[in-house]
Amino acid sequence: MPPLGAVLLALVVTLIATQYLKLQLLRRRYPPGPTPLPIIGNLWTLKCELRYETLMQLANTYGNIFTIWLGKTPAVVLNGCWSVRDALISHSEELSGRPITPALEEMAKGRGIVHSSGNSWKQHRRFSLMTLRNLGLGRRSLEVRIQEETKHLTEIFEMTKGNPVDPSQALVHCVSNVISAVVFGHRFSREDKEFHELVEANNFLLSFLGKTWCRLYDIAPWLMRCLPGPQQDFMRLNTLIEKFVEKEIKIHKENGLSKEPQDLIDCYLNQISNTSDDANSCYDNDNLVRTVADFFIAGTESPSTTLGWALLYMVNEPAIQEKVQKELDAVLGESKTIQWEDRKILPYTNAVIHEVQRYSNIQSAGVFRETVKETTLQGFNIVKGTIIIPNLASCHFDPDHWETPHQFNPNHFLDKDGNFVSNEAFLAFSAGHRVCLGELLARTELFIFFSSLLRAFTFKLPEGVKDVNLDYIFGLSLKPHPYKICAVPR
């Protein structure tokens, strides 16, 4: 009789071999891609991180549509401007779902707007668009709030008196106060300890969702919940954010329903009341908490990270910074308050901001989609429930659409006469039904903050510093490494 150890080993080998063969049969249903292994799929090939460079390299081997396996889950990757735009725009409805991985289930549980699908997502998207318009998006009222935060940001830099400073905290504080005014109805002071905890929790969550630990959590959530590690902080800090939102909601409820809503919470509470008799309504307190959290997280992260890259690029490209300043001086002078409409008469400044977004590519490979019905992409039949990864970076660095894709070059957005021109390969806010809800708000913030800062200051490297680190810190969004600059008053 063979020893027990040999029997167990043979059993394990047989199980692994069986799973491997099943996996090879299953992968025939999807576009080609690297060979997956049982349990880990292609995570070994990807080094457990979905870096856009790796996906672009795989496209060179397998084509612009290929499959990778995130553990036992297949995901179809789209690469190149044509492939991505065709899927996100021409097949927008079919790709309007959002996959719920174990980590995202832990975080959102299908609630809110970013990680919901189906009827709930449609209701919340419609409500959010209407609410943003009612609260002043696209009108002067919300623009004034941005201008007020711009003044606070300028004052913070003035207090540094040209000495080296890390700009990240100031940028996050002022950008976050814009979205805070929209969702909470008030801003936070720089000394507010709870606010700083909220921002730090936000940063951690977005970092964790892009890292190896998140991939491991998705493979074995039952095990990772029991083990020590950053996944424990992920769960704790997500709860911290939701508890903060719940406290703000409680204050609004105590004040009663408002006939003239001042913020998103007011509007949502009214919506719950107005749809209480509708059996199909998805508006409830749990969805309110997650919707507010979604707005705060996204509304803080994207603009502040992009502005962080913008200042870094300006100290690295002083000639471009000077050219922006000359245009601002010539067109606006010193006294005029910068407005969103001014972008039409500031083509070079507008082009620089767009190039910052393209070149920094903070969304990396883009937020996952999921097919809500069977569809066909580039001749491949894609079944319902398939994860789709639109590699936005492959659009932003597509040599067929950009003259110098791997160089910071504002001329990508200018014609031969110096007029601003758009580019179909620019997808910083994604496209289709899942395009970023806050696109107009983010664009307005970026333009007013950036233009105002460059009109007030010249940004330089600290004395003795010659090298600029343009590498990114990998996460759900790509952040610059911490740096210090000098804001020299003009």
N, C-alpha and C positions, 0 to 999 in steps of 0.2 A: 504494500500500500504506500503510495507516494506521501512524503511529508506534507503537513498542512500548509507550510509556507509555499511549497511548490504549487499546490492546488490553488491557493489564493492568487499567486503570481500569474498562473495560467488563466485564471478567471478574469483578472484585471486586463491582461493582454487581449483576451478574447473580446471583452467589452469595448476596449479602446479601438480595436480593429473593426468591430461591428459599427461603432459610431463613425469611424473614419469612412467606411464604405457607404454608409447612409448619407453622410455629408457630401461625398463625391457625386452620388446620384441626385441629391437635392440641388446642388449648385448648377446642374444642367438647365434648370428652369430659369436661370438668371443670366445676364450678360457675363462674358468671361472676366476673369480676374485671377489674382494670385491664389494658390492652393491653400485652403483653410485646414487647420488642424482641429481635432476634437477639443471641446471646452473653450480654448482660447481663440479659435478662428484665425484671423490674420493679425491679431494684436501683437504677435512677436515681430512680424514684418513692419508694423506701424510703430513699434516701440511704445505701444499703449497710448500714443498721442496722435490725434488727427491733424498733423501739420500739413498745411497746404502744399509745401514743397514736395513732400512725400507723395501726395496724391497726384501732383503734376508729373512726377517721375513715373508713377505707375501708368499714367495715361500714355506716356511715350511707348510703353510696352503693350498695353491692352486696348488702347483707343480712348476716344473721348466719352465713352460710356462703359463703365466696368463695375464689378461687384467686389466689395470687401466684406469680410465677416467680422462683426463685433461680438466676439464670443460665438454663440450659436445663432446670432441674428444677422441676416444678410442686409447690406445697405448698398444701394446703387449710387455710384458717384458720377456726376456730370462735370465735364471739363471743357473749357473753351467757351468763348462768348456765344457762338451760335448754339451750342448744345444747351447751355444754361438758360439763355433767353427763350429759346424754343420751349423748354420745359416749363419755366416759371410763368411765361406769358401765354403761349398757345395752349398749354395744358394747365392753366392756373386753377381751374375748378377741381380737376382730378388730383392736383397736388396741394390741396388746401388743408390737409390734415396735419396734425403735429404728433409725432411718435412719443409715447410715454415710456421711457426707460425706467428701471427701478429707481434711479437717483432722482429723476424728474417726478416720478410718482410720489416719492418721499417729500419732495419740495412743494409741488403744486397740487397733486392729487386730481389733475384734470380740471382744476378751477381757474378762474381768472380769464385772461385773454391770450397771453403768450403761449401757454402750454395746454390750451383747450382745443377742442375740435367740434365739428358737427354743429348742432343747433345752438348749443351754449356759446360757442365761439362766434357764430353769426350774430346772435343777439348782442353779445358784448362788444363786438366790433362796431356794429351799427350804433349802439349806445355811446361808445367812446368817441366816434367821429362826430356825432351830434353834440356831445358834451364839450369837446374841445372847441368846436365852433361857437357854442353858446358862451363859453368862458373867454372868448376873445381871440382864438387862433386865427391868424390872417387879418386881424384888425389891430388898431393902435393900442387898445387896452392892454393886451398881453405884451405887445412890443415895449410899452412903457415899463412894465415889470423887468424886462430884460435890460433895459437901459439903466434902471435903478441898480440892478445887481452889477452892471458894468462900472458904475460909479464906485460901488463898494470895492470891486476888484482893483480898480485904479488906485484907490486910496491905500489898499493893502500894499501894492507895489511901491507906492510913493514912500511909505514908512520904512522901506528897506534902504532908502537913500543910496541906491546903486550898489549896495553890498550883495555878495553872493547869497542866493536864496533858492530853496527847492520850491518851485511854483505849484506843485501838485495839490497841496492842501488848499491853497487859495482858490485854485481853479475848481476843485471839487465842491468847495463850500458855496461859491457863488452860482455855479451851474445847478447844484442841487437845490438851492433856494428858489430857482425858477420853477422847477417841477413841484417843489414843496408848496409853493403858492397856488399852483393849479390843483393839486390833490388835497392838501390839508387846509389851504386858505391862509397860511402864514409862513413867514420865513424863520430861520433859526439863527441865533447869534453864534459867533465864532467860539464863544466860551461854553456853549451847551455840550456838556459831557455826553449826554444821551445821544445827541446828534452824531458826535464823533464815533460812538460805538456803532451806530446805525450804518455809517459810511464804511467803517472797517468790516462790518459783517457783510455788507454788499460786495466789497472787494474780495473777501474770502470766498463767497459763494461762486462768483464768476470765475475765480481762479480754479477752484476745486472742480467745477464742471468740465474743465478742459484737460484735467490732469489724469495721470495713471491711476490714482486711487479711485477716481470716479468710474473708470473702465472696470476696475476690479469689483467695485460695488455693483455694477450692472451685471457682472457675471455671476456673482454669488452674494446677493443682498442679505440672505439669511445668515451667512457667515460673517459678513462685514459689520452687521449690526451688533455682533457680539464681541468683535475684536477692538482693541484700542487703535487709534489712528485719527487722521484728519477727517474721516467720515463722521466721527462723533462730533467734531466741531461743526461740520456741515449741518447736521441735524439740529444742533443746539442754536447756531446762529440764524438758521432759517426760522426757528421758533421765536428768536429774539425780535426779528423784523416783524413777524406777524403779530406778536404781542404789542409792539409799539403801535402798529396800525390799529389794532383793536382798541387801544387806549384813546387814540385820536377819534375813532368812530364813536366811542362811548361819550366823549365830550360833545360831539355833534348831536347825538341822540338826546342828550340832556338839554340841549338848547332848543330842541323841537324841530319839526320840519320847517324849512324855509320857503316862503313864497317866491323869493328871489335868490336862488342858489348862488353861493359865492365860490364854490369849489366842487371837485369831483365827488367827494363824499356826500355833500348836500344833494347833488343831482342823483346819485345812486339811491340814497335813502328815499327820495321822492319817487324814484322809479319802482322801488320795492312796494311802496304804498299804492302806486297807481296800477300795478299789475298783480296785486294780491289775489284777485279773483280769476286770474288767467292760469289755467292748469298747465299750459305749455311754457309758462315763464320760467327762466333760469336765474332770475334775480333774487338773491338771498344774501344773508350776512356772510356766509363762507366765501361766496364768489366776490363779494365786496372787498373782503380782506385781501384776497389774492390779487384782485384787479388793481387795488391801490398799491400793493407791494410791487406788482409788475411795472406800473407806471413809474414808481420811485426808482426802482433798480435800473430800468432802461433809460429813463430820463436823466439820471445822474451819470451813468457810465459812459455812454457814447460821446456826448459833447465834451465832457471833461477830458477823456482820454485823447480825443482828436485834437483838442487845444494844447494838450501836453506835447503831442507830436509836432504841432504847428510851431510852437516856440523853439523846440529843439531844432527843427529844420531851418528856422530863421537864423539861429546863431551859427549853424553850419553853412548857410548860404547868405552871407551878409549882402552880397550884391542884389539878391532877390528881395531881401528885406528893405534895402534902400530904395529899390524901384517901387515897391508897394507904398512906402512913405512919400515918395515924390508924387505919386498919383493921388494919394489922399490929400496932400497939401494943395496940389494944383486944382483939384476938383471941389473939395469941401472946405478948405481953409481950416481955421483953428476953432471957430466958435460953434459951428453947426453940430447938433446932436445927430449921430449916425443912425440912419433908419434902414429898414430892410429894403425899401425901394431904391436906395442908393447903389445897390449892387448893379443896377442897369447902367449906371454912369461910371462904374469902377470896374471895367472888364478885367484888368490885370489882377487886382485884388481878389476878385471873384474866381479867377482862374487859379490863383495860388491856393485858395481855400479848397477848391475841388481837387487840386493835385495833392494836397495834404491828405485828403480822404482816400484818394486812389492809392497813393504810395504807402501810406501807413496801413491801409487795408485791415482795420482793426477787427472786422468780423471774420477774418481768416477764411475758412472754407464755407462760412455761412451757417445759418441756423437750419437744423434738419427739417425736412418736410416728410409727410407720409401720404401715400396714395389712398384716397377715400373710395376709389372705384378702379376697376381694371382699366389700364390705358396702354398706349404704345408709344415708346420713346425711341426714336432713331431705328425703327424696325424691330425693336425688342418688345415682346409682350411683358408688361409689368403688372403683377397681380395686386389686388387690393391689399392694403396694409403693409406695403413695402416702404422701408425708410429710403428717402432720397436725400443725397448730400449735394447741393449745388455749390461747386467749388468757385466761390465768387472771386477768389484770388486769381484764378485762371483767366478771368475776364479782365481784371485790373492789370495783369502782366502779359496779356495776349499780344504778341509781336505783330499780329495782323491789324491791330487797332491802335497801337501806340508806337510812335516813332522811336522813343528810347524807353521801353517799358521798365527797365531796372535803374533808371536815373530819375531824380527829382527834377521835373521839367514842366513849368507852368504853360509852356507853349503847346502842350497837349490839348489845352482848352482855348486856344486862340487861333484865329485865322490869320492870313498873311497881312491883313490890315489892322490887326490888334483887337478885333472884336471877339467877344466871348462866344464860344461854340460848345454845344453839348456833344457827348460821345455815347453811342449806344452801349459801349462796353463798360460804362461807368454804372456800377450797381451797388454803391455804398449802402443804400437803404433796401436792397433786394428788389423784387419786382413781383407783379401779379397780385393775387388776392391777399397774400401774406406780406405785402410790402409794409415797411415800418409805419405804424400809425402816427408816430411823432415826427415824421420826416420834415414837415414844414416848420415845426417848432425847433427842431435841431438845426436846420439850415439857418433859420433866423438867428438863433443863439450864436452859432459859429461865425456868421458874418459880422454881427454887431460886436461881440466880444473881441474877435481877432482884429478887426479894423480899428476899434477904439484903443486897444492896447498898443498897436503899432503907430498910431498917431500920437500917443502920449509918451512912448518910450522907444529907445533903441536897445534891443536885447543883445548882450555880449557874453562871451565866456569869461569866467573869473580869471584874474591875472595868473599867468603861469600854466593855465589849462589849454592844451592845444588840440587834444583828440576828443571827438564826439562819438559816443557809442550809439549807433543807429540800430543795433540789434534789438529784438523785442523780447519781452517776458511772455512766455506762452501761457495761455489760459483760454477761457471762452471768448475773451477779447484780447487783442495783442497790445500790451502796454509797453511804453518805453522804460528802460532802466532808470532808477532814480538819478537825477542830475541837478546841478545848481547853475543858475545864470544870474547875470546882473541886469536889472531893469534901470537903465540910465535915462533920466528925464530928458526930453528933447527941448 
